[in-house]
Amino acid sequence: MICLGIESTAHTFGVGIITEKGKILANVKSAYTTKEGGIHPSLARDHHEEVAESIIQQAIQQANIKEQDINLISFSQGPGLSPCLVVGKEHARDLAKRLKLPLVGVNHCIAHLEIGKLLTKAKDPVLLYASGANTQIIAYDNKKYRVFGETLDNGIGNFLDRVARNMGFGFPGGPKIAALAKKSKKYIELPYIIKGMDVSFGGIQTNIQQKLKNGFKKEDLAFSIQETVFAMLVEASERAMAHTAKRELLLGGGVACNERLQEMCDIMCKERKAKSYVPENQFLTDNGLMIAWQGILQQKQATKTYKQDIRPRERTDDIEVSWKS
């Protein structure tokens, strides 16, 4: 069984190809970026339309297979930006119809978790899912991946993007904040907003805007931002691990590429005599491979009825986990 998966929830159009044994055949992507300002859904959609066919063909070539060797097509149904999701759905549908293959839509958040488990060999982890629009702390319980904590307003990645935009940088902002943070060790006190296992970034963003107007150095603020918001995420994750009695933490999402966040998670886990798992960066950021692997897991739900639609607001805990015993 070989599955081709298409990811298009936000800024990335990605295509991955994988076997049912977990052998990676291809993982190709193209991301929409800007020199200033944030992500514009319609422009991201245009980017996806422009690169889609090329990325699909590059993935097939990288996998060194023929189209006829593919057995299943999967695509990210949601959550995500509707204009972007539609592009992935339509290309997945058209490819499946042309090749007369079954098609399955999958949940983007769960795909992050499952590809991380596959690649790191984590057994039953708590997932710290830190990406653009999504910030959730997820763990399996009673046939669903439950959300034990999440953001009450913005996703961590969107928060970093907005801060970077206020500093005059383009999209994505997280890497620019990370680079700035390495130039300082001066901590400036910021609001620390955590309620149980939920976090909030809106008040911190407002506070930073005020500090920028008052002449605080960008590098000092960048350092302080990371130390504050990552500590919030680590604290919430530790509480979830204590609550669920799980001894593995798995990182997922584009913000999880941040070395300081990885370091803080590793320190916390060592203190708890637990393990922290981090996949390679190409599998932390949005990618088609995770969608392909989730398609393999859900292959029994695949159908040749091609009227499946996108689910922009679908939650992680909406999904019945039928593939896990």
C-alpha positions in Angstrom: 0.0 0.0 0.0 1.4 3.4 -1.1 -0.4 6.6 -0.1 0.0 10.1 -1.5 -1.0 12.8 0.9 -1.7 16.5 0.2 -1.3 19.2 2.8 -2.7 22.7 2.3 -4.2 24.0 5.5 -2.3 27.4 5.6 1.0 28.7 4.1 2.3 25.3 2.9 1.4 23.2 -0.1 3.0 19.8 0.5 2.9 16.4 -0.9 4.2 13.3 0.8 4.3 9.6 -0.2 4.7 6.8 2.2 4.1 3.0 2.4 2.0 1.2 4.9 5.2 0.0 6.6 6.2 3.6 7.3 8.8 3.8 4.6 9.2 7.4 3.5 9.3 7.7 -0.3 8.9 11.5 -0.8 8.2 14.7 1.1 8.1 17.9 -1.1 6.7 21.3 -0.2 6.5 24.9 -1.1 5.6 27.7 1.4 4.0 31.1 0.9 6.0 33.9 2.6 6.0 37.7 2.7 8.7 40.4 3.1 6.3 42.3 5.3 2.9 41.7 6.8 1.2 38.4 7.6 -0.4 35.6 5.7 -3.2 36.6 3.3 -5.5 33.7 2.7 -6.3 34.5 -0.9 -2.7 35.1 -1.8 -1.7 31.8 0.0 -4.4 30.1 -2.1 -3.0 31.6 -5.3 0.5 30.3 -4.3 -0.9 26.8 -3.8 -2.7 26.9 -7.1 0.5 28.0 -8.8 2.7 25.3 -7.3 0.3 22.3 -6.8 0.9 20.3 -10.0 4.6 20.9 -9.9 4.8 19.7 -6.2 2.7 16.6 -6.9 4.9 15.6 -9.9 8.2 16.4 -7.9 7.0 14.1 -5.1 6.2 11.3 -7.5 9.6 11.7 -9.1 11.4 11.8 -5.7 9.6 8.6 -4.7 10.8 7.0 -7.9 7.4 5.5 -8.6 4.8 5.8 -11.3 1.3 7.2 -10.7 -0.1 3.7 -11.2 1.9 2.5 -8.2 -0.2 4.7 -5.8 -3.0 2.9 -4.0 -4.6 5.7 -1.9 -4.9 9.5 -1.9 -5.4 11.6 1.3 -5.8 15.3 2.0 -6.0 17.6 5.0 -9.7 18.4 5.6 -9.0 20.8 8.5 -8.7 22.7 10.6 -7.3 25.5 8.4 -7.9 28.4 6.1 -10.8 27.6 3.8 -9.3 29.1 0.6 -6.1 27.0 1.1 -7.9 23.8 2.1 -10.1 23.9 -1.0 -7.0 23.8 -3.2 -5.6 20.7 -1.6 -9.0 19.0 -1.6 -9.6 19.7 -5.3 -6.2 18.5 -6.4 -6.5 15.3 -4.2 -10.0 14.7 -5.6 -9.0 15.2 -9.2 -6.0 12.9 -8.8 -8.0 10.2 -7.1 -10.7 10.4 -9.8 -8.2 10.2 -12.6 -6.4 7.2 -11.1 -9.6 5.6 -9.9 -8.3 5.5 -6.3 -10.0 5.8 -3.0 -9.8 9.1 -1.2 -9.8 9.9 2.5 -9.8 13.3 4.3 -7.8 13.5 7.6 -7.4 15.9 10.5 -4.3 18.0 10.3 -3.7 18.2 14.1 -3.9 14.4 14.6 -1.6 13.9 11.5 1.1 15.9 13.3 0.8 13.6 16.3 0.8 10.4 14.4 3.7 11.2 12.1 5.7 12.2 15.3 4.9 8.9 16.9 6.0 7.0 13.8 9.3 8.8 13.4 10.3 8.9 17.1 8.9 5.6 18.2 7.0 7.4 21.0 4.4 5.0 22.4 1.7 7.0 24.3 2.9 10.7 24.5 1.4 14.0 25.4 1.7 16.1 22.3 2.7 19.8 22.7 1.2 21.0 19.4 2.6 24.5 18.8 1.9 25.9 15.3 0.6 29.0 13.6 -3.1 28.9 14.4 -3.0 25.9 16.8 -1.7 25.6 20.3 -3.0 22.5 22.0 -1.8 19.9 24.5 -3.2 16.6 23.4 -3.2 13.0 24.7 -5.1 9.8 23.8 -7.8 8.7 26.2 -10.9 6.5 25.6 -10.9 6.4 21.7 -10.2 10.1 21.2 -7.2 12.4 21.2 -8.3 14.7 24.0 -7.3 18.4 24.3 -6.1 18.8 27.9 -5.0 22.4 27.4 -5.1 25.0 24.6 -4.8 28.7 23.8 -7.7 30.9 24.8 -7.1 33.3 22.0 -4.3 33.2 19.4 -2.1 30.3 18.4 1.5 30.6 19.5 2.7 30.9 15.9 0.2 33.6 15.0 1.2 35.5 18.2 4.9 35.4 17.1 3.9 36.5 13.6 2.0 39.5 14.9 4.9 40.5 17.2 7.3 40.2 14.3 5.0 42.3 12.1 5.0 45.0 14.8 8.8 44.9 14.7 8.7 45.4 10.9 9.4 41.8 9.8 7.5 39.6 7.3 5.9 36.2 7.5 6.7 33.8 9.1 7.8 35.7 12.2 8.8 32.9 14.5 12.3 32.3 13.0 13.0 36.1 13.0 12.1 36.3 16.7 14.3 33.3 17.4 17.3 34.9 15.6 16.8 38.2 17.5 16.5 36.4 20.9 20.0 34.9 20.5 21.4 38.5 20.5 20.3 39.2 24.1 20.2 37.7 27.6 18.3 40.6 29.2 15.0 39.6 30.5 12.2 42.1 30.6 9.2 41.2 32.7 6.1 40.3 30.6 2.6 39.1 31.6 2.6 35.4 32.3 -0.9 34.1 31.5 -1.7 30.5 32.2 -5.0 29.2 33.6 -4.8 25.6 34.6 -3.5 24.0 31.4 -4.8 26.8 29.1 -2.7 29.7 27.9 -3.4 33.2 26.5 -1.2 35.4 24.4 -3.4 38.4 23.6 -2.5 40.4 26.7 1.2 39.7 26.2 1.0 41.0 22.6 -0.6 44.3 23.7 2.1 44.7 26.4 4.8 44.2 23.8 3.3 46.8 21.5 3.4 49.3 24.3 7.0 48.4 25.1 8.1 48.8 21.5 6.5 52.3 21.4 8.5 53.1 24.6 11.8 52.2 23.0 12.6 48.8 24.4 15.2 47.0 22.3 13.8 44.4 19.9 16.4 41.8 20.8 15.7 42.1 24.6 12.0 41.8 23.9 12.5 38.8 21.6 14.6 37.0 24.3 11.9 37.8 26.9 9.1 36.7 24.7 10.6 33.3 24.2 11.5 32.8 27.9 7.9 33.8 28.9 5.6 32.1 26.4 7.7 28.9 26.1 7.7 28.6 29.9 3.9 28.8 29.8 3.7 26.0 27.3 6.1 23.8 29.2 4.3 24.4 32.5 0.9 23.5 30.8 2.5 20.4 29.2 4.0 19.2 32.6 0.6 19.6 34.2 -1.0 17.4 31.4 1.7 14.8 31.9 1.1 14.7 35.6 -2.7 14.6 35.1 -2.5 11.7 32.6 0.4 9.9 34.2 2.2 9.8 30.8 6.0 9.8 30.7 6.5 10.9 27.1 6.3 14.4 25.6 6.2 14.8 21.8 6.6 18.1 20.0 4.7 19.0 16.9 4.0 22.0 14.8 6.2 24.7 13.2 7.0 26.6 16.4 8.4 23.3 17.8 11.4 23.9 15.5 12.5 26.5 18.0 15.7 25.3 19.8 14.9 27.1 23.0 11.5 25.5 23.3 13.0 22.1 22.6 15.6 22.8 25.3 13.1 23.8 27.9 10.9 20.7 27.2 13.9 18.5 27.5 14.9 20.0 30.9 11.4 19.5 32.2 11.2 15.9 31.0 14.6 15.0 32.5 13.4 16.5 35.9 10.3 14.3 35.7 12.4 11.2 34.6 10.4 11.3 31.3 11.4 11.4 27.7 11.1 14.3 25.2 10.7 13.5 21.5 11.3 15.9 18.6 11.0 14.9 14.9 13.2 16.5 12.3 12.2 20.1 11.4 10.8 19.1 8.0 8.2 16.9 9.8 7.5 19.4 12.6 6.4 22.1 10.0 3.3 21.4 7.9 4.1 18.6 5.4 2.3 16.2 3.1 4.0 13.1 4.6 2.0 13.4 7.8 -1.2 13.6 5.7 -0.1 10.5 3.7 0.7 8.5 6.9 -2.7 9.5 8.4 -4.3 8.3 5.2 -2.6 4.9 5.7 -3.9 4.8 9.2 -7.4 5.6 8.1 -7.4 3.6 4.8 -10.5 1.6 5.9 -12.5 4.9 5.9 -11.4 5.7 2.3 -14.1 5.9 -0.4 -14.4 6.4 -4.1 -17.2 8.9 -3.4 -15.4 12.2 -4.1 -17.8 14.6 -2.5 -15.9 14.9 0.7 -15.7 18.5 1.9 -13.3 20.6 3.9 -13.7 21.1 7.7 -12.1 24.5 8.5 -13.1 24.5 12.2 -12.7 20.8 13.0 -11.3 20.1 16.4 -8.8 17.4 17.4 -11.3 15.9 19.8 -14.1 15.7 17.2 -12.4 12.6 15.7 -13.2 9.1 16.7 -9.8 7.2 16.7 -10.8 4.0 15.0 -7.3 3.0 13.9 -5.8 2.7 17.5 -6.6 -0.4 19.6 
